[in-house]
Amino acid sequence: MTQYIYGRNTVHQILEDGGRAKVIYLSSPDDKAEKLAAMRHIPVKQVDKKTMAKMVHSDHHQGICAEIAPYQT
């Protein structure tokens, strides 16, 4: 099952930590996220706000979300 995190600070933090991000989705420009993703060779894709809201099941995504690797215990 695909898992997403969303919100500027949350996605920036996982990118800074070199975490589990597989793909970054943006509905508006975010220079910091794009730079961090490029440094880590993580693809960045543009989507519209409605598509992103469906992906994360929320309208409170702040224009950014990340597909992440599943959490493993």
PDB file with SEQRES, HELIX, SHEET and CRYST1 records, atoms N, CA, C and O in Angstrom:
SEQRES   1 A   73  MET THR GLN TYR ILE TYR GLY ARG ASN THR VAL HIS GLN          
SEQRES   2 A   73  ILE LEU GLU ASP GLY GLY ARG ALA LYS VAL ILE TYR LEU          
SEQRES   3 A   73  SER SER PRO ASP ASP LYS ALA GLU LYS LEU ALA ALA MET          
SEQRES   4 A   73  ARG HIS ILE PRO VAL LYS GLN VAL ASP LYS LYS THR MET          
SEQRES   5 A   73  ALA LYS MET VAL HIS SER ASP HIS HIS GLN GLY ILE CYS          
SEQRES   6 A   73  ALA GLU ILE ALA PRO TYR GLN THR                              
HELIX    1 AA1 ARG A    8  GLU A   16  1                                   9    
HELIX    2 AA2 ASP A   31  MET A   39  1                                   9    
HELIX    3 AA3 LYS A   49  VAL A   56  1                                   8    
SHEET    1 AA1 4 GLN A   3  TYR A   6  0                                        
SHEET    2 AA1 4 ILE A  64  ILE A  68 -1                                        
SHEET    3 AA1 4 ALA A  21  LEU A  26 -1                                        
SHEET    4 AA1 4 VAL A  44  GLN A  46  1                                        
CRYST1    1.000    1.000    1.000  90.00  90.00  90.00 P 1           1          
ATOM      1  N   MET A   1       0.844  -1.184   0.000  1.00  0.00           N  
ATOM      2  CA  MET A   1       0.000   0.000   0.000  1.00  0.00           C  
ATOM      3  C   MET A   1       0.891   1.250   0.000  1.00  0.00           C  
ATOM      4  O   MET A   1       1.854   1.336   0.762  1.00  0.00           O  
ATOM      5  N   THR A   2       0.564   2.192  -0.843  1.00  0.00           N  
ATOM      6  CA  THR A   2       1.326   3.431  -0.932  1.00  0.00           C  
ATOM      7  C   THR A   2       1.017   4.310   0.275  1.00  0.00           C  
ATOM      8  O   THR A   2      -0.142   4.478   0.654  1.00  0.00           O  
ATOM      9  N   GLN A   3       2.071   4.868   0.875  1.00  0.00           N  
ATOM     10  CA  GLN A   3       1.913   5.755   2.016  1.00  0.00           C  
ATOM     11  C   GLN A   3       2.437   7.139   1.656  1.00  0.00           C  
ATOM     12  O   GLN A   3       3.440   7.276   0.956  1.00  0.00           O  
ATOM     13  N   TYR A   4       1.738   8.164   2.146  1.00  0.00           N  
ATOM     14  CA  TYR A   4       2.126   9.546   1.885  1.00  0.00           C  
ATOM     15  C   TYR A   4       2.232  10.305   3.198  1.00  0.00           C  
ATOM     16  O   TYR A   4       1.512  10.031   4.159  1.00  0.00           O  
ATOM     17  N   ILE A   5       3.149  11.265   3.212  1.00  0.00           N  
ATOM     18  CA  ILE A   5       3.175  12.280   4.256  1.00  0.00           C  
ATOM     19  C   ILE A   5       2.958  13.600   3.544  1.00  0.00           C  
ATOM     20  O   ILE A   5       3.258  13.718   2.356  1.00  0.00           O  
ATOM     21  N   TYR A   6       2.445  14.586   4.245  1.00  0.00           N  
ATOM     22  CA  TYR A   6       2.194  15.865   3.592  1.00  0.00           C  
ATOM     23  C   TYR A   6       2.398  17.027   4.547  1.00  0.00           C  
ATOM     24  O   TYR A   6       2.430  16.867   5.767  1.00  0.00           O  
ATOM     25  N   GLY A   7       2.534  18.206   3.947  1.00  0.00           N  
ATOM     26  CA  GLY A   7       2.812  19.431   4.692  1.00  0.00           C  
ATOM     27  C   GLY A   7       4.272  19.819   4.506  1.00  0.00           C  
ATOM     28  O   GLY A   7       5.160  18.968   4.466  1.00  0.00           O  
ATOM     29  N   ARG A   8       4.496  21.120   4.393  1.00  0.00           N  
ATOM     30  CA  ARG A   8       5.835  21.631   4.112  1.00  0.00           C  
ATOM     31  C   ARG A   8       6.883  21.145   5.113  1.00  0.00           C  
ATOM     32  O   ARG A   8       7.886  20.549   4.722  1.00  0.00           O  
ATOM     33  N   ASN A   9       6.655  21.397   6.394  1.00  0.00           N  
ATOM     34  CA  ASN A   9       7.673  21.065   7.386  1.00  0.00           C  
ATOM     35  C   ASN A   9       7.941  19.565   7.453  1.00  0.00           C  
ATOM     36  O   ASN A   9       9.089  19.142   7.590  1.00  0.00           O  
ATOM     37  N   THR A  10       6.906  18.779   7.359  1.00  0.00           N  
ATOM     38  CA  THR A  10       7.064  17.329   7.430  1.00  0.00           C  
ATOM     39  C   THR A  10       7.886  16.795   6.267  1.00  0.00           C  
ATOM     40  O   THR A  10       8.799  15.992   6.464  1.00  0.00           O  
ATOM     41  N   VAL A  11       7.569  17.234   5.071  1.00  0.00           N  
ATOM     42  CA  VAL A  11       8.299  16.757   3.889  1.00  0.00           C  
ATOM     43  C   VAL A  11       9.730  17.296   3.894  1.00  0.00           C  
ATOM     44  O   VAL A  11      10.664  16.560   3.576  1.00  0.00           O  
ATOM     45  N   HIS A  12       9.912  18.561   4.247  1.00  0.00           N  
ATOM     46  CA  HIS A  12      11.267  19.112   4.320  1.00  0.00           C  
ATOM     47  C   HIS A  12      12.110  18.313   5.310  1.00  0.00           C  
ATOM     48  O   HIS A  12      13.270  18.010   5.033  1.00  0.00           O  
ATOM     49  N   GLN A  13      11.537  17.973   6.454  1.00  0.00           N  
ATOM     50  CA  GLN A  13      12.283  17.243   7.481  1.00  0.00           C  
ATOM     51  C   GLN A  13      12.716  15.862   7.002  1.00  0.00           C  
ATOM     52  O   GLN A  13      13.857  15.455   7.219  1.00  0.00           O  
ATOM     53  N   ILE A  14      11.808  15.144   6.353  1.00  0.00           N  
ATOM     54  CA  ILE A  14      12.185  13.809   5.879  1.00  0.00           C  
ATOM     55  C   ILE A  14      13.244  13.898   4.783  1.00  0.00           C  
ATOM     56  O   ILE A  14      14.085  13.007   4.665  1.00  0.00           O  
ATOM     57  N   LEU A  15      13.213  14.962   3.979  1.00  0.00           N  
ATOM     58  CA  LEU A  15      14.248  15.157   2.964  1.00  0.00           C  
ATOM     59  C   LEU A  15      15.587  15.516   3.605  1.00  0.00           C  
ATOM     60  O   LEU A  15      16.631  15.021   3.180  1.00  0.00           O  
ATOM     61  N   GLU A  16      15.561  16.364   4.614  1.00  0.00           N  
ATOM     62  CA  GLU A  16      16.797  16.747   5.309  1.00  0.00           C  
ATOM     63  C   GLU A  16      17.431  15.550   6.009  1.00  0.00           C  
ATOM     64  O   GLU A  16      18.654  15.415   6.039  1.00  0.00           O  
ATOM     65  N   ASP A  17      16.595  14.689   6.568  1.00  0.00           N  
ATOM     66  CA  ASP A  17      17.092  13.516   7.297  1.00  0.00           C  
ATOM     67  C   ASP A  17      17.570  12.410   6.367  1.00  0.00           C  
ATOM     68  O   ASP A  17      18.167  11.433   6.820  1.00  0.00           O  
ATOM     69  N   GLY A  18      17.310  12.556   5.065  1.00  0.00           N  
ATOM     70  CA  GLY A  18      17.677  11.503   4.124  1.00  0.00           C  
ATOM     71  C   GLY A  18      16.805  10.282   4.321  1.00  0.00           C  
ATOM     72  O   GLY A  18      17.234   9.148   4.104  1.00  0.00           O  
ATOM     73  N   GLY A  19      15.587  10.528   4.731  1.00  0.00           N  
ATOM     74  CA  GLY A  19      14.662   9.462   5.106  1.00  0.00           C  
ATOM     75  C   GLY A  19      14.130   8.616   3.985  1.00  0.00           C  
ATOM     76  O   GLY A  19      14.837   8.290   3.031  1.00  0.00           O  
ATOM     77  N   ARG A  20      12.889   8.271   4.114  1.00  0.00           N  
ATOM     78  CA  ARG A  20      12.270   7.246   3.288  1.00  0.00           C  
ATOM     79  C   ARG A  20      11.531   7.786   2.077  1.00  0.00           C  
ATOM     80  O   ARG A  20      10.763   7.042   1.466  1.00  0.00           O  
ATOM     81  N   ALA A  21      11.721   9.025   1.704  1.00  0.00           N  
ATOM     82  CA  ALA A  21      10.989   9.598   0.574  1.00  0.00           C  
ATOM     83  C   ALA A  21      11.367   8.909  -0.733  1.00  0.00           C  
ATOM     84  O   ALA A  21      12.546   8.728  -1.035  1.00  0.00           O  
ATOM     85  N   LYS A  22      10.354   8.529  -1.500  1.00  0.00           N  
ATOM     86  CA  LYS A  22      10.575   7.887  -2.797  1.00  0.00           C  
ATOM     87  C   LYS A  22      10.276   8.850  -3.944  1.00  0.00           C  
ATOM     88  O   LYS A  22      10.989   8.866  -4.947  1.00  0.00           O  
ATOM     89  N   VAL A  23       9.215   9.656  -3.791  1.00  0.00           N  
ATOM     90  CA  VAL A  23       8.806  10.642  -4.806  1.00  0.00           C  
ATOM     91  C   VAL A  23       8.227  11.842  -4.069  1.00  0.00           C  
ATOM     92  O   VAL A  23       7.512  11.681  -3.080  1.00  0.00           O  
ATOM     93  N   ILE A  24       8.537  13.045  -4.549  1.00  0.00           N  
ATOM     94  CA  ILE A  24       7.965  14.276  -4.007  1.00  0.00           C  
ATOM     95  C   ILE A  24       6.944  14.791  -5.011  1.00  0.00           C  
ATOM     96  O   ILE A  24       7.218  14.845  -6.210  1.00  0.00           O  
ATOM     97  N   TYR A  25       5.773  15.168  -4.524  1.00  0.00           N  
ATOM     98  CA  TYR A  25       4.717  15.736  -5.370  1.00  0.00           C  
ATOM     99  C   TYR A  25       4.478  17.173  -4.932  1.00  0.00           C  
ATOM    100  O   TYR A  25       4.322  17.456  -3.744  1.00  0.00           O  
ATOM    101  N   LEU A  26       4.451  18.083  -5.914  1.00  0.00           N  
ATOM    102  CA  LEU A  26       4.214  19.501  -5.652  1.00  0.00           C  
ATOM    103  C   LEU A  26       3.037  20.004  -6.471  1.00  0.00           C  
ATOM    104  O   LEU A  26       2.888  19.663  -7.645  1.00  0.00           O  
ATOM    105  N   SER A  27       2.198  20.822  -5.833  1.00  0.00           N  
ATOM    106  CA  SER A  27       1.149  21.497  -6.599  1.00  0.00           C  
ATOM    107  C   SER A  27       1.477  22.977  -6.749  1.00  0.00           C  
ATOM    108  O   SER A  27       0.773  23.702  -7.452  1.00  0.00           O  
ATOM    109  N   SER A  28       2.541  23.426  -6.094  1.00  0.00           N  
ATOM    110  CA  SER A  28       3.055  24.781  -6.259  1.00  0.00           C  
ATOM    111  C   SER A  28       4.567  24.725  -6.029  1.00  0.00           C  
ATOM    112  O   SER A  28       5.045  23.806  -5.364  1.00  0.00           O  
ATOM    113  N   PRO A  29       5.319  25.669  -6.554  1.00  0.00           N  
ATOM    114  CA  PRO A  29       6.771  25.625  -6.434  1.00  0.00           C  
ATOM    115  C   PRO A  29       7.239  25.613  -4.974  1.00  0.00           C  
ATOM    116  O   PRO A  29       6.661  26.291  -4.124  1.00  0.00           O  
ATOM    117  N   ASP A  30       8.268  24.851  -4.700  1.00  0.00           N  
ATOM    118  CA  ASP A  30       8.889  24.803  -3.375  1.00  0.00           C  
ATOM    119  C   ASP A  30      10.390  24.599  -3.590  1.00  0.00           C  
ATOM    120  O   ASP A  30      10.867  23.473  -3.725  1.00  0.00           O  
ATOM    121  N   ASP A  31      11.119  25.712  -3.618  1.00  0.00           N  
ATOM    122  CA  ASP A  31      12.549  25.669  -3.937  1.00  0.00           C  
ATOM    123  C   ASP A  31      13.338  24.778  -2.990  1.00  0.00           C  
ATOM    124  O   ASP A  31      14.220  24.037  -3.422  1.00  0.00           O  
ATOM    125  N   LYS A  32      13.023  24.849  -1.702  1.00  0.00           N  
ATOM    126  CA  LYS A  32      13.759  24.054  -0.722  1.00  0.00           C  
ATOM    127  C   LYS A  32      13.566  22.562  -0.972  1.00  0.00           C  
ATOM    128  O   LYS A  32      14.535  21.803  -0.991  1.00  0.00           O  
ATOM    129  N   ALA A  33      12.318  22.141  -1.162  1.00  0.00           N  
ATOM    130  CA  ALA A  33      12.034  20.724  -1.402  1.00  0.00           C  
ATOM    131  C   ALA A  33      12.666  20.257  -2.704  1.00  0.00           C  
ATOM    132  O   ALA A  33      13.212  19.156  -2.771  1.00  0.00           O  
ATOM    133  N   GLU A  34      12.596  21.079  -3.729  1.00  0.00           N  
ATOM    134  CA  GLU A  34      13.177  20.695  -5.014  1.00  0.00           C  
ATOM    135  C   GLU A  34      14.695  20.543  -4.909  1.00  0.00           C  
ATOM    136  O   GLU A  34      15.268  19.616  -5.481  1.00  0.00           O  
ATOM    137  N   LYS A  35      15.342  21.448  -4.184  1.00  0.00           N  
ATOM    138  CA  LYS A  35      16.791  21.378  -4.008  1.00  0.00           C  
ATOM    139  C   LYS A  35      17.185  20.133  -3.211  1.00  0.00           C  
ATOM    140  O   LYS A  35      18.097  19.405  -3.602  1.00  0.00           O  
ATOM    141  N   LEU A  36      16.497  19.892  -2.096  1.00  0.00           N  
ATOM    142  CA  LEU A  36      16.810  18.721  -1.272  1.00  0.00           C  
ATOM    143  C   LEU A  36      16.560  17.419  -2.033  1.00  0.00           C  
ATOM    144  O   LEU A  36      17.349  16.479  -1.942  1.00  0.00           O  
ATOM    145  N   ALA A  37      15.468  17.372  -2.778  1.00  0.00           N  
ATOM    146  CA  ALA A  37      15.159  16.171  -3.553  1.00  0.00           C  
ATOM    147  C   ALA A  37      16.229  15.925  -4.621  1.00  0.00           C  
ATOM    148  O   ALA A  37      16.642  14.786  -4.837  1.00  0.00           O  
ATOM    149  N   ALA A  38      16.669  16.976  -5.276  1.00  0.00           N  
ATOM    150  CA  ALA A  38      17.705  16.834  -6.300  1.00  0.00           C  
ATOM    151  C   ALA A  38      19.008  16.319  -5.693  1.00  0.00           C  
ATOM    152  O   ALA A  38      19.686  15.486  -6.293  1.00  0.00           O  
ATOM    153  N   MET A  39      19.360  16.810  -4.509  1.00  0.00           N  
ATOM    154  CA  MET A  39      20.580  16.363  -3.834  1.00  0.00           C  
ATOM    155  C   MET A  39      20.516  14.868  -3.504  1.00  0.00           C  
ATOM    156  O   MET A  39      21.541  14.186  -3.483  1.00  0.00           O  
ATOM    157  N   ARG A  40      19.310  14.370  -3.248  1.00  0.00           N  
ATOM    158  CA  ARG A  40      19.134  12.969  -2.854  1.00  0.00           C  
ATOM    159  C   ARG A  40      18.656  12.090  -4.023  1.00  0.00           C  
ATOM    160  O   ARG A  40      18.357  10.910  -3.839  1.00  0.00           O  
ATOM    161  N   HIS A  41      18.590  12.680  -5.220  1.00  0.00           N  
ATOM    162  CA  HIS A  41      18.165  11.961  -6.429  1.00  0.00           C  
ATOM    163  C   HIS A  41      16.756  11.377  -6.280  1.00  0.00           C  
ATOM    164  O   HIS A  41      16.485  10.245  -6.681  1.00  0.00           O  
ATOM    165  N   ILE A  42      15.873  12.182  -5.694  1.00  0.00           N  
ATOM    166  CA  ILE A  42      14.471  11.789  -5.518  1.00  0.00           C  
ATOM    167  C   ILE A  42      13.655  12.529  -6.569  1.00  0.00           C  
ATOM    168  O   ILE A  42      13.749  13.753  -6.665  1.00  0.00           O  
ATOM    169  N   PRO A  43      12.851  11.812  -7.362  1.00  0.00           N  
ATOM    170  CA  PRO A  43      12.070  12.491  -8.395  1.00  0.00           C  
ATOM    171  C   PRO A  43      11.025  13.445  -7.804  1.00  0.00           C  
ATOM    172  O   PRO A  43      10.459  13.199  -6.739  1.00  0.00           O  
ATOM    173  N   VAL A  44      10.792  14.535  -8.529  1.00  0.00           N  
ATOM    174  CA  VAL A  44       9.778  15.526  -8.157  1.00  0.00           C  
ATOM    175  C   VAL A  44       8.761  15.573  -9.280  1.00  0.00           C  
ATOM    176  O   VAL A  44       9.124  15.718 -10.447  1.00  0.00           O  
ATOM    177  N   LYS A  45       7.493  15.453  -8.931  1.00  0.00           N  
ATOM    178  CA  LYS A  45       6.424  15.482  -9.928  1.00  0.00           C  
ATOM    179  C   LYS A  45       5.439  16.591  -9.587  1.00  0.00           C  
ATOM    180  O   LYS A  45       5.153  16.849  -8.418  1.00  0.00           O  
ATOM    181  N   GLN A  46       4.927  17.239 -10.623  1.00  0.00           N  
ATOM    182  CA  GLN A  46       3.922  18.285 -10.462  1.00  0.00           C  
ATOM    183  C   GLN A  46       2.531  17.676 -10.584  1.00  0.00           C  
ATOM    184  O   GLN A  46       2.266  16.905 -11.507  1.00  0.00           O  
ATOM    185  N   VAL A  47       1.654  18.015  -9.666  1.00  0.00           N  
ATOM    186  CA  VAL A  47       0.256  17.576  -9.716  1.00  0.00           C  
ATOM    187  C   VAL A  47      -0.624  18.761  -9.344  1.00  0.00           C  
ATOM    188  O   VAL A  47      -0.151  19.724  -8.740  1.00  0.00           O  
ATOM    189  N   ASP A  48      -1.886  18.694  -9.700  1.00  0.00           N  
ATOM    190  CA  ASP A  48      -2.774  19.778  -9.307  1.00  0.00           C  
ATOM    191  C   ASP A  48      -3.279  19.538  -7.879  1.00  0.00           C  
ATOM    192  O   ASP A  48      -3.151  18.439  -7.341  1.00  0.00           O  
ATOM    193  N   LYS A  49      -3.852  20.581  -7.278  1.00  0.00           N  
ATOM    194  CA  LYS A  49      -4.274  20.520  -5.873  1.00  0.00           C  
ATOM    195  C   LYS A  49      -5.337  19.461  -5.624  1.00  0.00           C  
ATOM    196  O   LYS A  49      -5.320  18.798  -4.587  1.00  0.00           O  
ATOM    197  N   LYS A  50      -6.256  19.297  -6.557  1.00  0.00           N  
ATOM    198  CA  LYS A  50      -7.318  18.302  -6.379  1.00  0.00           C  
ATOM    199  C   LYS A  50      -6.755  16.889  -6.375  1.00  0.00           C  
ATOM    200  O   LYS A  50      -7.167  16.051  -5.572  1.00  0.00           O  
ATOM    201  N   THR A  51      -5.818  16.629  -7.271  1.00  0.00           N  
ATOM    202  CA  THR A  51      -5.184  15.316  -7.316  1.00  0.00           C  
ATOM    203  C   THR A  51      -4.444  15.037  -6.012  1.00  0.00           C  
ATOM    204  O   THR A  51      -4.533  13.940  -5.461  1.00  0.00           O  
ATOM    205  N   MET A  52      -3.717  16.031  -5.525  1.00  0.00           N  
ATOM    206  CA  MET A  52      -2.983  15.851  -4.277  1.00  0.00           C  
ATOM    207  C   MET A  52      -3.931  15.615  -3.107  1.00  0.00           C  
ATOM    208  O   MET A  52      -3.659  14.772  -2.252  1.00  0.00           O  
ATOM    209  N   ALA A  53      -5.026  16.339  -3.060  1.00  0.00           N  
ATOM    210  CA  ALA A  53      -6.007  16.148  -1.981  1.00  0.00           C  
ATOM    211  C   ALA A  53      -6.556  14.723  -1.991  1.00  0.00           C  
ATOM    212  O   ALA A  53      -6.781  14.135  -0.933  1.00  0.00           O  
ATOM    213  N   LYS A  54      -6.768  14.172  -3.173  1.00  0.00           N  
ATOM    214  CA  LYS A  54      -7.225  12.779  -3.270  1.00  0.00           C  
ATOM    215  C   LYS A  54      -6.142  11.810  -2.817  1.00  0.00           C  
ATOM    216  O   LYS A  54      -6.434  10.801  -2.175  1.00  0.00           O  
ATOM    217  N   MET A  55      -4.889  12.116  -3.152  1.00  0.00           N  
ATOM    218  CA  MET A  55      -3.786  11.231  -2.783  1.00  0.00           C  
ATOM    219  C   MET A  55      -3.644  11.122  -1.274  1.00  0.00           C  
ATOM    220  O   MET A  55      -3.458  10.027  -0.744  1.00  0.00           O  
ATOM    221  N   VAL A  56      -3.731  12.258  -0.576  1.00  0.00           N  
ATOM    222  CA  VAL A  56      -3.468  12.277   0.869  1.00  0.00           C  
ATOM    223  C   VAL A  56      -4.747  12.293   1.703  1.00  0.00           C  
ATOM    224  O   VAL A  56      -4.685  12.290   2.932  1.00  0.00           O  
ATOM    225  N   HIS A  57      -5.896  12.311   1.046  1.00  0.00           N  
ATOM    226  CA  HIS A  57      -7.199  12.310   1.715  1.00  0.00           C  
ATOM    227  C   HIS A  57      -7.364  13.519   2.641  1.00  0.00           C  
ATOM    228  O   HIS A  57      -7.935  13.415   3.727  1.00  0.00           O  
ATOM    229  N   SER A  58      -6.850  14.673   2.184  1.00  0.00           N  
ATOM    230  CA  SER A  58      -6.949  15.902   2.969  1.00  0.00           C  
ATOM    231  C   SER A  58      -6.746  17.105   2.064  1.00  0.00           C  
ATOM    232  O   SER A  58      -6.009  17.040   1.080  1.00  0.00           O  
ATOM    233  N   ASP A  59      -7.407  18.205   2.408  1.00  0.00           N  
ATOM    234  CA  ASP A  59      -7.192  19.468   1.699  1.00  0.00           C  
ATOM    235  C   ASP A  59      -6.080  20.292   2.353  1.00  0.00           C  
ATOM    236  O   ASP A  59      -5.752  21.372   1.862  1.00  0.00           O  
ATOM    237  N   HIS A  60      -5.503  19.809   3.438  1.00  0.00           N  
ATOM    238  CA  HIS A  60      -4.522  20.563   4.227  1.00  0.00           C  
ATOM    239  C   HIS A  60      -3.085  20.147   3.915  1.00  0.00           C  
ATOM    240  O   HIS A  60      -2.261  20.042   4.823  1.00  0.00           O  
ATOM    241  N   HIS A  61      -2.784  19.911   2.651  1.00  0.00           N  
ATOM    242  CA  HIS A  61      -1.479  19.385   2.252  1.00  0.00           C  
ATOM    243  C   HIS A  61      -0.418  20.452   2.033  1.00  0.00           C  
ATOM    244  O   HIS A  61       0.759  20.116   1.901  1.00  0.00           O  
ATOM    245  N   GLN A  62      -0.793  21.723   1.989  1.00  0.00           N  
ATOM    246  CA  GLN A  62       0.120  22.859   1.769  1.00  0.00           C  
ATOM    247  C   GLN A  62       0.865  22.788   0.435  1.00  0.00           C  
ATOM    248  O   GLN A  62       1.914  23.410   0.271  1.00  0.00           O  
ATOM    249  N   GLY A  63       0.319  22.029  -0.513  1.00  0.00           N  
ATOM    250  CA  GLY A  63       0.911  21.974  -1.846  1.00  0.00           C  
ATOM    251  C   GLY A  63       2.098  21.046  -1.981  1.00  0.00           C  
ATOM    252  O   GLY A  63       2.809  21.099  -2.984  1.00  0.00           O  
ATOM    253  N   ILE A  64       2.333  20.187  -0.980  1.00  0.00           N  
ATOM    254  CA  ILE A  64       3.474  19.278  -1.037  1.00  0.00           C  
ATOM    255  C   ILE A  64       3.167  17.978  -0.303  1.00  0.00           C  
ATOM    256  O   ILE A  64       2.572  17.973   0.775  1.00  0.00           O  
ATOM    257  N   CYS A  65       3.585  16.887  -0.913  1.00  0.00           N  
ATOM    258  CA  CYS A  65       3.493  15.593  -0.235  1.00  0.00           C  
ATOM    259  C   CYS A  65       4.613  14.709  -0.757  1.00  0.00           C  
ATOM    260  O   CYS A  65       5.226  14.994  -1.785  1.00  0.00           O  
ATOM    261  N   ALA A  66       4.866  13.631  -0.026  1.00  0.00           N  
ATOM    262  CA  ALA A  66       5.909  12.690  -0.421  1.00  0.00           C  
ATOM    263  C   ALA A  66       5.385  11.279  -0.290  1.00  0.00           C  
ATOM    264  O   ALA A  66       4.745  10.919   0.697  1.00  0.00           O  
ATOM    265  N   GLU A  67       5.671  10.486  -1.310  1.00  0.00           N  
ATOM    266  CA  GLU A  67       5.430   9.048  -1.193  1.00  0.00           C  
ATOM    267  C   GLU A  67       6.614   8.492  -0.420  1.00  0.00           C  
ATOM    268  O   GLU A  67       7.768   8.781  -0.736  1.00  0.00           O  
ATOM    269  N   ILE A  68       6.316   7.694   0.596  1.00  0.00           N  
ATOM    270  CA  ILE A  68       7.393   7.177   1.447  1.00  0.00           C  
ATOM    271  C   ILE A  68       7.394   5.656   1.441  1.00  0.00           C  
ATOM    272  O   ILE A  68       6.385   5.013   1.151  1.00  0.00           O  
ATOM    273  N   ALA A  69       8.541   5.107   1.764  1.00  0.00           N  
ATOM    274  CA  ALA A  69       8.655   3.656   1.912  1.00  0.00           C  
ATOM    275  C   ALA A  69       7.863   3.250   3.142  1.00  0.00           C  
ATOM    276  O   ALA A  69       7.843   3.986   4.129  1.00  0.00           O  
ATOM    277  N   PRO A  70       7.216   2.106   3.107  1.00  0.00           N  
ATOM    278  CA  PRO A  70       6.426   1.656   4.251  1.00  0.00           C  
ATOM    279  C   PRO A  70       7.292   1.522   5.507  1.00  0.00           C  
ATOM    280  O   PRO A  70       8.460   1.138   5.443  1.00  0.00           O  
ATOM    281  N   TYR A  71       6.692   1.844   6.633  1.00  0.00           N  
ATOM    282  CA  TYR A  71       7.374   1.714   7.911  1.00  0.00           C  
ATOM    283  C   TYR A  71       7.518   0.231   8.238  1.00  0.00           C  
ATOM    284  O   TYR A  71       6.564  -0.541   8.133  1.00  0.00           O  
ATOM    285  N   GLN A  72       8.717  -0.146   8.631  1.00  0.00           N  
ATOM    286  CA  GLN A  72       8.944  -1.554   8.975  1.00  0.00           C  
ATOM    287  C   GLN A  72       9.417  -1.652  10.414  1.00  0.00           C  
ATOM    288  O   GLN A  72      10.261  -0.877  10.865  1.00  0.00           O  
ATOM    289  N   THR A  73       8.863  -2.608  11.114  1.00  0.00           N  
ATOM    290  CA  THR A  73       9.235  -2.798  12.512  1.00  0.00           C  
ATOM    291  C   THR A  73      10.332  -3.815  12.656  1.00  0.00           C  
ATOM    292  O   THR A  73      10.768  -4.098  13.772  1.00  0.00           O  
TER     293      THR A  73                                                      
END                                                                             
